[in-house]
């Protein structure tokens, strides 16, 4: 799973400029034009994990067939794939735990 700055940064609020529409100074507005939705981020993350696993399997197969000679590259690919899957599994477990906690709250 490729981790980039856009995956790890929080949505940064933008301070709207003062205008004549009675907008006070310091009012925060979120710029949601280029911000992906939660489902888009989740789907993208799962696609990256799947691609990582496919790439690791392809490297291992090529190594077994003799097309790939760099054992370190194969091992690193498998470790990256393993870590991405473990991260995905932990995120799922945390989300399920949060869901269960919310469902058990008294109304």
N, CA, C and O atoms as a printed pandas DataFrame, in Angstrom:
     atom_number atom_name residue_name chain_id  residue_number  x_coord  y_coord  z_coord
0              1         N          UNK        A               1    0.852   -1.174    0.000
1              2        CA          UNK        A               1    0.000    0.000    0.000
2              3         C          UNK        A               1    0.887    1.221    0.000
3              4         O          UNK        A               1    1.730    1.380    0.883
4              5         N          UNK        A               2    0.709    2.075   -0.966
5              6        CA          UNK        A               2    1.524    3.270   -1.068
6              7         C          UNK        A               2    0.935    4.352   -0.175
7              8         O          UNK        A               2   -0.237    4.706   -0.304
8              9         N          UNK        A               3    1.748    4.870    0.725
9             10        CA          UNK        A               3    1.300    5.925    1.621
10            11         C          UNK        A               3    1.876    7.232    1.104
11            12         O          UNK        A               3    3.090    7.384    0.975
12            13         N          UNK        A               4    0.999    8.163    0.813
13            14        CA          UNK        A               4    1.433    9.457    0.319
14            15         C          UNK        A               4    0.922   10.546    1.250
15            16         O          UNK        A               4    0.113   10.296    2.143
16            17         N          UNK        A               5    1.402   11.733    1.025
17            18        CA          UNK        A               5    0.999   12.849    1.875
18            19         C          UNK        A               5   -0.501   13.096    1.778
19            20         O          UNK        A               5   -1.124   13.480    2.768
20            21         N          UNK        A               6   -1.091   12.883    0.606
21            22        CA          UNK        A               6   -2.525   13.128    0.471
22            23         C          UNK        A               6   -3.342   12.113    1.259
23            24         O          UNK        A               6   -4.467   12.410    1.660
24            25         N          UNK        A               7   -2.782   10.893    1.495
25            26        CA          UNK        A               7   -3.495    9.892    2.280
26            27         C          UNK        A               7   -3.434   10.192    3.769
27            28         O          UNK        A               7   -4.330    9.798    4.514
28            29         N          UNK        A               8   -2.391   10.883    4.214
29            30        CA          UNK        A               8   -2.181   11.056    5.636
30            31         C          UNK        A               8   -2.563   12.434    6.158
31            32         O          UNK        A               8   -2.630   12.634    7.370
32            33         N          UNK        A               9   -2.813   13.378    5.273
33            34        CA          UNK        A               9   -3.150   14.725    5.719
34            35         C          UNK        A               9   -4.634   14.835    6.016
35            36         O          UNK        A               9   -5.466   14.225    5.344
36            37         N          UNK        A              10   -4.945   15.612    7.021
37            38        CA          UNK        A              10   -6.334   15.895    7.343
38            39         C          UNK        A              10   -6.841   16.979    6.408
39            40         O          UNK        A              10   -6.062   17.710    5.794
40            41         N          UNK        A              11   -8.134   17.067    6.314
41            42        CA          UNK        A              11   -8.722   18.128    5.505
42            43         C          UNK        A              11   -8.412   19.452    6.179
43            44         O          UNK        A              11   -8.803   19.684    7.323
44            45         N          UNK        A              12   -7.725   20.298    5.483
45            46        CA          UNK        A              12   -7.334   21.581    6.044
46            47         C          UNK        A              12   -8.417   22.612    5.749
47            48         O          UNK        A              12   -8.750   22.846    4.587
48            49         N          UNK        A              13   -8.975   23.235    6.804
49            50        CA          UNK        A              13   -9.990   24.254    6.555
50            51         C          UNK        A              13   -9.365   25.509    5.965
51            52         O          UNK        A              13   -8.235   25.871    6.291
52            53         N          UNK        A              14  -10.116   26.160    5.096
53            54        CA          UNK        A              14   -9.659   27.419    4.520
54            55         C          UNK        A              14  -10.450   28.544    5.154
55            56         O          UNK        A              14  -11.658   28.430    5.360
56            57         N          UNK        A              15   -9.767   29.626    5.461
57            58        CA          UNK        A              15  -10.425   30.795    6.031
58            59         C          UNK        A              15  -10.965   31.609    4.870
59            60         O          UNK        A              15  -10.233   31.991    3.957
60            61         N          UNK        A              16  -12.259   31.863    4.928
61            62        CA          UNK        A              16  -12.868   32.622    3.839
62            63         C          UNK        A              16  -12.493   34.094    3.971
63            64         O          UNK        A              16  -12.386   34.615    5.081
64            65         N          UNK        A              17  -12.297   34.751    2.852
65            66        CA          UNK        A              17  -11.962   36.178    2.912
66            67         C          UNK        A              17  -13.176   36.992    3.344
67            68         O          UNK        A              17  -14.323   36.556    3.234
68            69         N          UNK        A              18  -12.882   38.174    3.833
69            70        CA          UNK        A              18  -13.963   39.074    4.249
70            71         C          UNK        A              18  -14.630   39.627    2.997
71            72         O          UNK        A              18  -13.962   40.106    2.081
72            73         N          UNK        A              19  -15.941   39.556    2.971
73            74        CA          UNK        A              19  -16.673   40.131    1.842
74            75         C          UNK        A              19  -17.847   40.947    2.370
75            76         O          UNK        A              19  -18.011   41.111    3.579
76            77         N          UNK        A              20  -18.625   41.434    1.489
77            78        CA          UNK        A              20  -19.742   42.291    1.875
78            79         C          UNK        A              20  -20.999   41.513    2.226
79            80         O          UNK        A              20  -22.044   42.129    2.432
80            81         N          UNK        A              21  -20.948   40.200    2.302
81            82        CA          UNK        A              21  -22.124   39.381    2.591
82            83         C          UNK        A              21  -22.236   39.043    4.069
83            84         O          UNK        A              21  -22.725   37.969    4.420
84            85         N          UNK        A              22  -21.793   39.939    4.939
85            86        CA          UNK        A              22  -21.856   39.771    6.386
86            87         C          UNK        A              22  -21.135   38.509    6.874
87            88         O          UNK        A              22  -21.571   37.871    7.832
88            89         N          UNK        A              23  -20.034   38.157    6.212
89            90        CA          UNK        A              23  -19.228   37.019    6.650
90            91         C          UNK        A              23  -18.162   37.553    7.589
91            92         O          UNK        A              23  -17.358   38.406    7.213
92            93         N          UNK        A              24  -18.162   37.050    8.797
93            94        CA          UNK        A              24  -17.211   37.524    9.793
94            95         C          UNK        A              24  -15.818   36.986    9.487
95            96         O          UNK        A              24  -15.659   35.965    8.818
96            97         N          UNK        A              25  -14.830   37.690    9.984
97            98        CA          UNK        A              25  -13.450   37.260    9.784
98            99         C          UNK        A              25  -13.210   35.978   10.578
99           100         O          UNK        A              25  -13.621   35.863   11.732
100          101         N          UNK        A              26  -12.544   35.026    9.949
101          102        CA          UNK        A              26  -12.188   33.793   10.630
102          103         C          UNK        A              26  -13.194   32.668   10.462
103          104         O          UNK        A              26  -13.032   31.612   11.074
104          105         N          UNK        A              27  -14.222   32.859    9.655
105          106        CA          UNK        A              27  -15.181   31.781    9.421
106          107         C          UNK        A              27  -14.496   30.724    8.566
107          108         O          UNK        A              27  -13.890   31.035    7.541
108          109         N          UNK        A              28  -14.600   29.480    8.996
109          110        CA          UNK        A              28  -13.933   28.401    8.293
110          111         C          UNK        A              28  -14.882   27.714    7.326
111          112         O          UNK        A              28  -16.027   27.407    7.657
112          113         N          UNK        A              29  -14.378   27.482    6.126
113          114        CA          UNK        A              29  -15.134   26.734    5.131
114          115         C          UNK        A              29  -14.220   25.648    4.584
115          116         O          UNK        A              29  -13.042   25.891    4.323
116          117         N          UNK        A              30  -14.769   24.448    4.411
117          118        CA          UNK        A              30  -13.992   23.358    3.849
118          119         C          UNK        A              30  -14.041   23.417    2.335
119          120         O          UNK        A              30  -15.096   23.622    1.734
120          121         N          UNK        A              31  -12.875   23.232    1.732
121          122        CA          UNK        A              31  -12.783   23.193    0.277
122          123         C          UNK        A              31  -12.947   21.742   -0.152
123          124         O          UNK        A              31  -11.995   20.963   -0.095
124          125         N          UNK        A              32  -14.156   21.375   -0.582
125          126        CA          UNK        A              32  -14.432   19.981   -0.894
126          127         C          UNK        A              32  -14.447   19.706   -2.393
127          128         O          UNK        A              32  -14.989   18.684   -2.815
128          129         N          UNK        A              33  -13.880   20.569   -3.196
129          130        CA          UNK        A              33  -13.868   20.363   -4.641
130          131         C          UNK        A              33  -12.993   19.170   -5.015
131          132         O          UNK        A              33  -13.396   18.335   -5.825
132          133         N          UNK        A              34  -11.815   19.086   -4.439
133          134        CA          UNK        A              34  -10.871   18.043   -4.806
134          135         C          UNK        A              34  -10.711   16.991   -3.726
135          136         O          UNK        A              34   -9.821   16.147   -3.831
136          137         N          UNK        A              35  -11.530   17.011   -2.706
137          138        CA          UNK        A              35  -11.415   16.071   -1.608
138          139         C          UNK        A              35  -12.203   14.808   -1.930
139          140         O          UNK        A              35  -13.412   14.874   -2.150
140          141         N          UNK        A              36  -11.520   13.640   -1.960
141          142        CA          UNK        A              36  -12.263   12.401   -2.237
142          143         C          UNK        A              36  -13.144   12.017   -1.053
143          144         O          UNK        A              36  -12.839   12.346    0.093
144          145         N          UNK        A              37  -14.221   11.329   -1.340
145          146        CA          UNK        A              37  -15.130   10.904   -0.285
146          147         C          UNK        A              37  -14.521    9.731    0.473
147          148         O          UNK        A              37  -13.510    9.160    0.061
148          149         N          UNK        A              38  -15.157    9.385    1.588
149          150        CA          UNK        A              38  -14.675    8.273    2.403
150          151         C          UNK        A              38  -14.694    6.975    1.611
151          152         O          UNK        A              38  -13.742    6.197    1.666
152          153         N          UNK        A              39  -15.771    6.739    0.876
153          154        CA          UNK        A              39  -15.868    5.497    0.108
154          155         C          UNK        A              39  -14.822    5.444   -1.001
155          156         O          UNK        A              39  -14.296    4.374   -1.306
156          157         N          UNK        A              40  -14.517    6.594   -1.607
157          158        CA          UNK        A              40  -13.473    6.625   -2.632
158          159         C          UNK        A              40  -12.104    6.312   -2.032
159          160         O          UNK        A              40  -11.315    5.580   -2.629
160          161         N          UNK        A              41  -11.822    6.867   -0.854
161          162        CA          UNK        A              41  -10.551    6.587   -0.188
162          163         C          UNK        A              41  -10.455    5.122    0.220
163          164         O          UNK        A              41   -9.402    4.502    0.072
164          165         N          UNK        A              42  -11.537    4.573    0.727
165          166        CA          UNK        A              42  -11.554    3.181    1.133
166          167         C          UNK        A              42  -11.366    2.265   -0.077
167          168         O          UNK        A              42  -10.584    1.315   -0.027
168          169         N          UNK        A              43  -12.067    2.545   -1.129
169          170        CA          UNK        A              43  -11.948    1.750   -2.356
170          171         C          UNK        A              43  -10.538    1.834   -2.929
171          172         O          UNK        A              43   -9.972    0.826   -3.353
172          173         N          UNK        A              44   -9.981    3.025   -2.939
173          174        CA          UNK        A              44   -8.615    3.212   -3.439
174          175         C          UNK        A              44   -7.608    2.444   -2.590
175          176         O          UNK        A              44   -6.689    1.825   -3.127
176          177         N          UNK        A              45   -7.771    2.479   -1.281
177          178        CA          UNK        A              45   -6.870    1.749   -0.387
178          179         C          UNK        A              45   -6.944    0.248   -0.590
179          180         O          UNK        A              45   -5.920   -0.434   -0.603
180          181         N          UNK        A              46   -8.170   -0.272   -0.751
181          182        CA          UNK        A              46   -8.330   -1.703   -0.989
182          183         C          UNK        A              46   -7.746   -2.110   -2.342
183          184         O          UNK        A              46   -7.173   -3.192   -2.471
184          185         N          UNK        A              47   -7.890   -1.250   -3.345
185          186        CA          UNK        A              47   -7.295   -1.523   -4.656
186          187         C          UNK        A              47   -5.770   -1.566   -4.564
187          188         O          UNK        A              47   -5.129   -2.404   -5.197
188          189         N          UNK        A              48   -5.194   -0.659   -3.773
189          190        CA          UNK        A              48   -3.742   -0.639   -3.607
190          191         C          UNK        A              48   -3.248   -1.898   -2.903
191          192         O          UNK        A              48   -2.195   -2.432   -3.253
192          193         N          UNK        A              49   -3.999   -2.375   -1.915
193          194        CA          UNK        A              49   -3.625   -3.608   -1.219
194          195         C          UNK        A              49   -3.696   -4.788   -2.180
195          196         O          UNK        A              49   -2.799   -5.631   -2.202
196          197         N          UNK        A              50   -4.760   -4.847   -2.974
197          198        CA          UNK        A              50   -4.903   -5.931   -3.951
198          199         C          UNK        A              50   -3.780   -5.894   -4.982
199          200         O          UNK        A              50   -3.227   -6.933   -5.340
200          201         N          UNK        A              51   -3.443   -4.698   -5.457
201          202        CA          UNK        A              51   -2.342   -4.570   -6.415
202          203         C          UNK        A              51   -1.021   -5.004   -5.802
203          204         O          UNK        A              51   -0.208   -5.643   -6.468
204          205         N          UNK        A              52   -0.802   -4.663   -4.541
205          206        CA          UNK        A              52    0.417   -5.060   -3.843
206          207         C          UNK        A              52    0.504   -6.578   -3.731
207          208         O          UNK        A              52    1.573   -7.154   -3.935
208          209         N          UNK        A              53   -0.604   -7.224   -3.410
209          210        CA          UNK        A              53   -0.612   -8.674   -3.301
210          211         C          UNK        A              53   -0.391   -9.332   -4.663
211          212         O          UNK        A              53    0.333  -10.323   -4.764
212          213         N          UNK        A              54   -1.005   -8.790   -5.698
213          214        CA          UNK        A              54   -0.805   -9.327   -7.045
214          215         C          UNK        A              54    0.639   -9.175   -7.498
215          216         O          UNK        A              54    1.202  -10.085   -8.107
216          217         N          UNK        A              55    1.238   -8.033   -7.205
217          218        CA          UNK        A              55    2.634   -7.794   -7.578
218          219         C          UNK        A              55    3.578   -8.744   -6.832
219          220         O          UNK        A              55    4.538   -9.250   -7.413
220          221         N          UNK        A              56    3.304   -8.983   -5.553
221          222        CA          UNK        A              56    4.132   -9.909   -4.775
222          223         C          UNK        A              56    4.006  -11.330   -5.319
223          224         O          UNK        A              56    5.000  -12.049   -5.416
224          225         N          UNK        A              57    2.795  -11.732   -5.672
225          226        CA          UNK        A              57    2.602  -13.071   -6.240
226          227         C          UNK        A              57    3.307  -13.197   -7.588
227          228         O          UNK        A              57    3.900  -14.233   -7.890
228          229         N          UNK        A              58    3.240  -12.145   -8.391
229          230        CA          UNK        A              58    3.904  -12.150   -9.696
230          231         C          UNK        A              58    5.426  -12.234   -9.536
231          232         O          UNK        A              58    6.088  -12.973  -10.265
232          233         N          UNK        A              59    5.979  -11.475   -8.580
233          234        CA          UNK        A              59    7.425  -11.531   -8.329
234          235         C          UNK        A              59    7.849  -12.925   -7.860
235          236         O          UNK        A              59    8.871  -13.444   -8.308
236          237         N          UNK        A              60    7.073  -13.527   -6.964
237          238        CA          UNK        A              60    7.403  -14.863   -6.460
238          239         C          UNK        A              60    7.354  -15.890   -7.588
239          240         O          UNK        A              60    8.223  -16.757   -7.683
240          241         N          UNK        A              61    6.344  -15.790   -8.432
241          242        CA          UNK        A              61    6.225  -16.726   -9.563
242          243         C          UNK        A              61    7.405  -16.561  -10.520
243          244         O          UNK        A              61    7.985  -17.547  -10.973
244          245         N          UNK        A              62    7.755  -15.314  -10.824
245          246        CA          UNK        A              62    8.885  -15.059  -11.716
246          247         C          UNK        A              62   10.198  -15.557  -11.121
247          248         O          UNK        A              62   11.073  -16.028  -11.846
248          249         N          UNK        A              63   10.334  -15.450   -9.796
249          250        CA          UNK        A              63   11.550  -15.952   -9.147
250          251         C          UNK        A              63   11.621  -17.475   -9.252
251          252         O          UNK        A              63   12.685  -18.039   -9.505
252          253         N          UNK        A              64   10.486  -18.128   -9.056
253          254        CA          UNK        A              64   10.445  -19.589   -9.153
254          255         C          UNK        A              64   10.727  -20.066  -10.568
255          256         O          UNK        A              64   11.317  -21.129  -10.763
256          257         N          UNK        A              65   10.308  -19.282  -11.557
257          258        CA          UNK        A              65   10.539  -19.649  -12.952
258          259         C          UNK        A              65   11.925  -19.235  -13.442
259          260         O          UNK        A              65   12.339  -19.632  -14.531
260          261         N          UNK        A              66   12.635  -18.451  -12.656
261          262        CA          UNK        A              66   13.979  -18.018  -13.035
262          263         C          UNK        A              66   14.014  -16.703  -13.780
263          264         O          UNK        A              66   15.087  -16.260  -14.190
264          265         N          UNK        A              67   12.879  -16.069  -13.967
265          266        CA          UNK        A              67   12.843  -14.786  -14.675
266          267         C          UNK        A              67   13.300  -13.643  -13.782
267          268         O          UNK        A              67   13.776  -12.623  -14.280
268          269         N          UNK        A              68   13.163  -13.796  -12.487
269          270        CA          UNK        A              68   13.587  -12.771  -11.508
270          271         C          UNK        A              68   14.751  -13.339  -10.710
271          272         O          UNK        A              68   14.642  -14.424  -10.139
272          273         N          UNK        A              69   15.868  -12.611  -10.664
273          274        CA          UNK        A              69   17.058  -13.092   -9.964
274          275         C          UNK        A              69   17.296  -12.405   -8.624
275          276         O          UNK        A              69   18.137  -12.849   -7.841
276          277         N          UNK        A              70   16.571  -11.338   -8.356
277          278        CA          UNK        A              70   16.802  -10.553   -7.146
278          279         C          UNK        A              70   15.893  -11.052   -6.017
279          280         O          UNK        A              70   14.719  -10.688   -5.943
280          281         N          UNK        A              71   16.452  -11.884   -5.150
281          282        CA          UNK        A              71   15.671  -12.438   -4.042
282          283         C          UNK        A              71   15.232  -11.340   -3.068
283          284         O          UNK        A              71   14.138  -11.402   -2.508
284          285         N          UNK        A              72   16.085  -10.344   -2.871
285          286        CA          UNK        A              72   15.740   -9.251   -1.950
286          287         C          UNK        A              72   14.493   -8.513   -2.431
287          288         O          UNK        A              72   13.638   -8.149   -1.624
288          289         N          UNK        A              73   14.387   -8.292   -3.732
289          290        CA          UNK        A              73   13.221   -7.607   -4.283
290          291         C          UNK        A              73   11.954   -8.432   -4.056
291          292         O          UNK        A              73   10.897   -7.886   -3.740
292          293         N          UNK        A              74   12.068   -9.730   -4.216
293          294        CA          UNK        A              74   10.918  -10.609   -4.003
294          295         C          UNK        A              74   10.495  -10.574   -2.538
295          296         O          UNK        A              74    9.306  -10.470   -2.237
296          297         N          UNK        A              75   11.454  -10.660   -1.637
297          298        CA          UNK        A              75   11.142  -10.666   -0.208
298          299         C          UNK        A              75   10.553   -9.338    0.245
299          300         O          UNK        A              75    9.615   -9.313    1.042
300          301         N          UNK        A              76   11.096   -8.238   -0.255
301          302        CA          UNK        A              76   10.549   -6.920    0.096
302          303         C          UNK        A              76    9.124   -6.785   -0.422
303          304         O          UNK        A              76    8.258   -6.261    0.279
304          305         N          UNK        A              77    8.874   -7.249   -1.635
305          306        CA          UNK        A              77    7.522   -7.202   -2.185
306          307         C          UNK        A              77    6.541   -7.997   -1.337
307          308         O          UNK        A              77    5.409   -7.565   -1.121
308          309         N          UNK        A              78    6.973   -9.161   -0.856
309          310        CA          UNK        A              78    6.100   -9.968   -0.011
310          311         C          UNK        A              78    5.865   -9.302    1.344
311          312         O          UNK        A              78    4.759   -9.369    1.881
312          313         N          UNK        A              79    6.885   -8.666    1.895
313          314        CA          UNK        A              79    6.720   -7.975    3.171
314          315         C          UNK        A              79    5.789   -6.776    3.041
315          316         O          UNK        A              79    4.956   -6.535    3.915
316          317         N          UNK        A              80    5.929   -6.026    1.954
317          318        CA          UNK        A              80    5.043   -4.881    1.720
318          319         C          UNK        A              80    3.599   -5.364    1.602
319          320         O          UNK        A              80    2.684   -4.769    2.172
320          321         N          UNK        A              81    3.411   -6.443    0.860
321          322        CA          UNK        A              81    2.077   -7.019    0.708
322          323         C          UNK        A              81    1.516   -7.475    2.054
323          324         O          UNK        A              81    0.348   -7.234    2.359
324          325         N          UNK        A              82    2.344   -8.129    2.847
325          326        CA          UNK        A              82    1.909   -8.611    4.155
326          327         C          UNK        A              82    1.530   -7.453    5.080
327          328         O          UNK        A              82    0.502   -7.502    5.755
328          329         N          UNK        A              83    2.358   -6.421    5.106
329          330        CA          UNK        A              83    2.067   -5.263    5.962
330          331         C          UNK        A              83    0.791   -4.541    5.520
331          332         O          UNK        A              83   -0.001   -4.106    6.355
332          333         N          UNK        A              84    0.599   -4.417    4.211
333          334        CA          UNK        A              84   -0.610   -3.766    3.708
334          335         C          UNK        A              84   -1.846   -4.556    4.107
335          336         O          UNK        A              84   -2.860   -3.971    4.488
336          337         N          UNK        A              85   -1.772   -5.884    4.023
337          338        CA          UNK        A              85   -2.916   -6.709    4.408
338          339         C          UNK        A              85   -3.171   -6.609    5.909
339          340         O          UNK        A              85   -4.324   -6.526    6.333
340          341         N          UNK        A              86   -2.111   -6.616    6.716
341          342        CA          UNK        A              86   -2.277   -6.493    8.164
342          343         C          UNK        A              86   -2.894   -5.148    8.527
343          344         O          UNK        A              86   -3.748   -5.077    9.412
344          345         N          UNK        A              87   -2.472   -4.087    7.855
345          346        CA          UNK        A              87   -3.048   -2.766    8.099
346          347         C          UNK        A              87   -4.530   -2.757    7.749
347          348         O          UNK        A              87   -5.344   -2.227    8.504
348          349         N          UNK        A              88   -4.880   -3.336    6.617
349          350        CA          UNK        A              88   -6.283   -3.412    6.202
350          351         C          UNK        A              88   -7.109   -4.197    7.215
351          352         O          UNK        A              88   -8.219   -3.796    7.564
352          353         N          UNK        A              89   -6.568   -5.305    7.680
353          354        CA          UNK        A              89   -7.266   -6.124    8.659
354          355         C          UNK        A              89   -7.467   -5.369    9.975
355          356         O          UNK        A              89   -8.535   -5.456   10.581
356          357         N          UNK        A              90   -6.452   -4.631   10.418
357          358        CA          UNK        A              90   -6.567   -3.857   11.657
358          359         C          UNK        A              90   -7.569   -2.716   11.522
359          360         O          UNK        A              90   -8.308   -2.424   12.463
360          361         N          UNK        A              91   -7.599   -2.075   10.364
361          362        CA          UNK        A              91   -8.589   -1.010   10.139
362          363         C          UNK        A              91   -9.995   -1.595   10.178
363          364         O          UNK        A              91  -10.896   -1.003   10.772
364          365         N          UNK        A              92  -10.190   -2.759    9.547
365          366        CA          UNK        A              92  -11.497   -3.411    9.580
366          367         C          UNK        A              92  -11.899   -3.760   11.002
367          368         O          UNK        A              92  -13.046   -3.553   11.397
368          369         N          UNK        A              93  -10.943   -4.296   11.780
369          370        CA          UNK        A              93  -11.248   -4.669   13.161
370          371         C          UNK        A              93  -11.623   -3.457   14.002
371          372         O          UNK        A              93  -12.545   -3.529   14.814
372          373         N          UNK        A              94  -10.918   -2.345   13.818
373          374        CA          UNK        A              94  -11.237   -1.123   14.564
374          375         C          UNK        A              94  -12.605   -0.579   14.165
375          376         O          UNK        A              94  -13.374   -0.141   15.020
376          377         N          UNK        A              95  -12.908   -0.607   12.878
377          378        CA          UNK        A              95  -14.211   -0.123   12.418
378          379         C          UNK        A              95  -15.332   -1.007   12.966
379          380         O          UNK        A              95  -16.373   -0.502   13.384
380          381         N          UNK        A              96  -15.125   -2.301   12.965
381          382        CA          UNK        A              96  -16.133   -3.216   13.505
382          383         C          UNK        A              96  -16.308   -3.018   15.004
383          384         O          UNK        A              96  -17.430   -3.067   15.508
384          385         N          UNK        A              97  -15.216   -2.795   15.718
385          386        CA          UNK        A              97  -15.279   -2.547   17.152
386          387         C          UNK        A              97  -16.036   -1.238   17.444
387          388         O          UNK        A              97  -16.846   -1.173   18.368
388          389         N          UNK        A              98  -15.758   -0.202   16.645
389          390        CA          UNK        A              98  -16.452    1.073   16.830
390          391         C          UNK        A              98  -17.943    0.912   16.544
391          392         O          UNK        A              98  -18.772    1.483   17.252
392          393         N          UNK        A              99  -18.283    0.154   15.533
393          394        CA          UNK        A              99  -19.680   -0.102   15.192
394          395         C          UNK        A              99  -20.382   -0.825   16.351
395          396         O          UNK        A              99  -21.494   -0.463   16.735
396          397         N          UNK        A             100  -19.731   -1.830   16.892
397          398        CA          UNK        A             100  -20.321   -2.578   18.009
398          399         C          UNK        A             100  -20.507   -1.675   19.235
399          400         O          UNK        A             100  -21.523   -1.760   19.925
400          401         N          UNK        A             101  -19.520   -0.811   19.502
401          402        CA          UNK        A             101  -19.634    0.125   20.619
402          403         C          UNK        A             101  -20.807    1.071   20.440
403          404         O          UNK        A             101  -21.543    1.344   21.388
404          405         N          UNK        A             102  -20.979    1.567   19.234
405          406        CA          UNK        A             102  -22.080    2.490   18.963
406          407         C          UNK        A             102  -23.422    1.774   19.090
407          408         O          UNK        A             102  -24.375    2.335   19.631
408          409         N          UNK        A             103  -23.502    0.550   18.599
409          410        CA          UNK        A             103  -24.762   -0.199   18.666
410          411         C          UNK        A             103  -25.130   -0.579   20.098
411          412         O          UNK        A             103  -26.307   -0.762   20.408
412          413         N          UNK        A             104  -24.132   -0.698   20.972
413          414        CA          UNK        A             104  -24.394   -1.063   22.371
414          415         C          UNK        A             104  -24.653    0.146   23.273
415          416         O          UNK        A             104  -24.911   -0.018   24.465
416          417         N          UNK        A             105  -24.587    1.342   22.720
417          418        CA          UNK        A             105  -24.852    2.545   23.517
418          419         C          UNK        A             105  -26.332    2.624   23.868
419          420         O          UNK        A             105  -27.192    2.343   23.034
420          421         N          UNK        A             106  -26.622    3.009   25.106
421          422        CA          UNK        A             106  -28.040    3.190   25.444
422          423         C          UNK        A             106  -28.578    4.456   24.779
423          424         O          UNK        A             106  -27.870    5.451   24.625
424          425         N          UNK        A             107  -29.832    4.388   24.397
425          426        CA          UNK        A             107  -30.443    5.530   23.698
426          427         C          UNK        A             107  -31.140    6.432   24.649
427          428         O          UNK        A             107  -31.710    7.443   24.237
